Amino acid sequence: MAKNRNVEFNAFALLVMVIRNTHSIKIEYICYFLDRNMPNANRFSLINPSKFSFFYGYVILVIGSIGVLASIPGQTIGVSVFTDPVKDALGLTRNQFSNAYMLGTLLSSFFVARAGILFDRFGARYVAFFAAFLLGVSLLLSSISVEISETSKSILNSNSWIIPFILMCLLFFGIRFCGQGVLTMSSRNMLMMWFDRNRGKVNAISSITVSLGFSSAPIFISKLIDNNGWQLSWRILALSLFVFSIFIIQFYRNNPEDFGLKPDGNIKKTKTVKTLKVETNFTLNEAKKTRAFWMIGLALAFNSFFITGFSFHVVSIFGSHDYSKSQAIAVFLPISIIAIFVSTLCNVLSDYIHHKIYLYIMLCAGILASFGLLILHNTMGVYMLILGLGILGGLFAVVNAVTWPRYYGKKFLGSITGKVMSFLVIASAIAPSLFSYFFTTLGSYRYISYITLAFLLFLIIGSIKVKNPQ
């Protein structure tokens, strides 16, 4: 086992060196020709937002929400459905496949912050376009992963499991970086930049759509695989992303100001009649010097950690307490209902109340979910877990979208949210393995609760002096 761990670590180090030295250069090279004509906000598109008879932000609401949904193939819920058929086809064990997923996700976290900087420089249109297109390419390559693996084994004259392992690390890097990281971030940030006073209300509408889409995605993808096989299913999803990337170029827009518009739909006037609120735009370095950045970012990371770890092992978690598989899966329905209700209510209220309140509610919900997992053998534990996860899921959509532009302005929103996204990606990468470790080593998932409760106590104490930097 020690030898296998050393081999995996060396493979991971090699991947980091290769990607770190080439990735950012390639992205800069791809985007260079775009930067020369940035003043033309309508380049490559037939759509002109200033010509619409209604506020174009409502188009952004629709297309941006679809953009978040398009990231599903790169999210845990979109990848996990493929786990069993793909690992069997590649000849990998469950642990090997899970470790490839973890390493690929960790690799992607190193570059998400860089993608946020590119968002600030090139805008949502180009960053989201390349993210959607490259996500499609990653899925297309994943669909022929068996062929690539067998060809590589033949060339190297080796039948080692390391070959498909490294291959899946690279493919998971592309899938997770483009899907969970960049496409999600750029679509959500674009929507927030087109609204100010009504951010909460607009995000409420978007969150309902996204929540329903994410909740139904595993069922849809599972049926797609049953009817077409895992290889063709990935190709269908890839083709859908290629088509959507064309829609991104046509309909995505970076700022309302580029077209003589203002957030929420107000037309710019030459003379200012009303005194406007002065917004301070924080750079990433300035944001990192504030307590709010770290406490909110770490709270969101905890959210990502706990929900990902729970979702990844849900059948095993409930099975260890003599619950059936159907009972385990059934908890997602009430969790989704609670999340949609909380998200809708808190999004609407977010335009009127301090977001520090949401931070504390999220931390209390984490405590509730942790205690629920701790006493899951009791029926009360099941209810506590469902309620806690529902509130966590609902508030995540609010805090991760609305809070950052409200606290730090819009000018450097990409670099700030990109850095935060790296926290979330790292948390979601280590969660499945850590949950599994506690179960296989200590014999129960309940012990993870002691770690999460201690971390939540630290966040509660650290959040006492949190305030809006504006």
Sequence and secondary structure as in RCSB ss.txt:
>XXXX:A:sequence
MAKNRNVEFNAFALLVMVIRNTHSIKIEYICYFLDRNMPNANRFSLINPSKFSFFYGYVILVIGSIGVLASIPGQ
TIGVSVFTDPVKDALGLTRNQFSNAYMLGTLLSSFFVARAGILFDRFGARYVAFFAAFLLGVSLLLSSISVEISE
TSKSILNSNSWIIPFILMCLLFFGIRFCGQGVLTMSSRNMLMMWFDRNRGKVNAISSITVSLGFSSAPIFISKLI
DNNGWQLSWRILALSLFVFSIFIIQFYRNNPEDFGLKPDGNIKKTKTVKTLKVETNFTLNEAKKTRAFWMIGLAL
AFNSFFITGFSFHVVSIFGSHDYSKSQAIAVFLPISIIAIFVSTLCNVLSDYIHHKIYLYIMLCAGILASFGLLI
LHNTMGVYMLILGLGILGGLFAVVNAVTWPRYYGKKFLGSITGKVMSFLVIASAIAPSLFSYFFTTLGSYRYISY
ITLAFLLFLIIGSIKVKNPQ
>XXXX:A:secstr
 HHHHHHHHHHHHHHHHHHHHHHHHHHHHHHHHHHTTTT TTTT S  GGG SS THHHHHHHHHHHHHTTGGGS
HHHHHTTHHHHHHHHT  HHHHHHHHHHHHHHHHHHHHHHHHHHHHHHHHHHHHHHHHHHHHHHHHHHTHHHHHH
HHHHHHT   THHHHHHHHHHHHHHIIIIIIIIHHHHHHHHHHT STTHHHHHHHHHHHHHHHHHHHHHHHHHHH
HHHHHHHHHHHHHHHHHHHHHHHHHH  S GGGGTB GGG B  SS  S         HHHHHTSHHHHHHHHHH
HHHHHHHHHHHHTHHHHHHTTT  HHHHHHTHHHHHHHHHHHHHHHHHHTTTS THHHHHHHHHHHHHHHHHHHT
TTSHHHHHHHHHHHHHHHHHHHHIIIIIHHHHH STTHHHHHHHHHHHHHHHHHHHHHHHHHHHHHHS GGGHHH
HHHHHHHHHHHHTTT     
